[in-house]
Structure formats: structure tokens, C-alpha cells
Amino acid sequence: MNAAFTIERTVVTESTPGRRRGDDLERAIFEAALAELAEVGYANLRMEAVAARAKAGKASLYKRWPDRARLVQAAARYKATEVEPEFEPSGDLRGDLRKVMAHIAAQQATPFGEAIRGWIGELRGTPSEVADELRTRIEHPRIRIFAKIFEDGVARGTVRPEALHPRVVNLAPALLTHHFLTRAEPADDAAVDEILDLVVLPLISTGAA
């Protein structure tokens, strides 16, 4: 055969130079999974569609995660590390709480929120240590922010000291999550204000200005 017409074929594998591997490949898959969740929801999520969006082989997914539940849990853990901002209380108790609550509601409107919805739907089949780790990654950063606001309020005399109990500190995000899961949409501004003014502030406030 004429050399000018010879076609050289290269077999592309995960080890081919220039092909994403390791952390880079996992990040691409997680972002693809979250994007798919945003478009089709958890019920319609397919591993094949995630692989195609990530430009990865299906074997790359199944080698790491045996099913979509494990993939979504991993994507949620990945996203949970970057969704909570640093926050310093301003001294305006209601304003600070409302700002953080609105931030949580906004997160729930993103693919991260859809990932959490899917994870909770598969919770019964999730190993307890995996569930505990994901819950820790999601809840603890939020609890730290609310605890910081409450501690500032206690120091200023606007928050009751007993409000520092972990269940009270986690009340606002828990109610936001309940709204999100039971109504299939994040709390809007009116719902955030109701939770804050009818439940949270009456429970924690000393009534001092």
C-alpha cells in the first residue's frame, strides 16, 4: 500500500498521554454528573449520559462507582467542599441569619441541591459510614457559621446562651432542607422570612436590640 494513503490508528486509553486521569478525570465526571442532574433530575440520571458529557469511557465510571447512587454521593461530597463561604458576623443578628439562610436556599437551587435530593432518596441503601461522612461534610460547615452568629449574639446579649445547643444551631438549615425536600423547590424569600421571624428568632432572641 502507498505510504501516502496509510492511516495510522492509535488506541486511546486512560493511560494515553494527554488523557485526563486521577483527580482531573474525577473532577470532570463530578461536574458532568452535576450538570446532568440539573438538566434531567435524579430519576432520569444515566451513567452513560454522564460519561458522554465528561468525555470519559463508561468503564471509567463503573470502575470507581458501581451505580448512580454512589456517583451522586461522591459528586455531592466533592461539591460540599466548596459551597460554604467564610462568614463573619456583622452584629446584625437578623441580617446575618437571613443572609446565610438565603445562601443555603440558593445552593439548593443548583445541581448540588439536586445531588442531595438524589442522595437522600438512596439513603436506605447507603453504608452508614458513607452517609455519616457526607452528612458531616454538608452540615458541619453550616453549623459552624450559625454557631458563630449565635456566639456573637450571646456576647452582645441578643441571643440566649441555651441557643448554642447543636439542635437549635442546626434548626434553620434543617427547616430549609425540609422545605426543599417536601416541596421540591428551595424556600423563596417569603418562606425564609417566615422561618426566621416565626420560628428561629423567637426561640433564640433575648429581645434586646
Salt bridges, closest charged atoms under 4 A:
GLU14 OE1 - LYS63 NZ 3.67
ASP24 OD1 - ARG27 NH2 2.37
GLU26 OE2 - ARG64 NE 3.59
GLU31 OE2 - LYS79 NZ 3.87
GLU36 OE2 - ARG53 NE 2.89
GLU39 OE2 - ARG53 NH2 2.94
ASP67 OD2 - ARG70 NH1 3.83
GLU82 OE2 - LYS79 NZ 2.77
GLU84 OE2 - ARG142 NE 2.80
GLU88 OE2 - LYS148 NZ 3.28
GLU114 OE1 - ARG117 NE 3.50
ASP132 OD1 - ARG135 NH1 2.95
GLU133 OE1 - ARG77 NE 3.70
GLU133 OE2 - ARG137 NE 3.26
ASP152 OD2 - ARG156 NE 2.75
ASP189 OD1 - ARG98 NH2 3.63
ASP193 OD1 - ARG94 NH2 3.13
ASP193 OD1 - ARG98 NE 2.64
ASP197 OD2 - ARG94 NH2 2.90
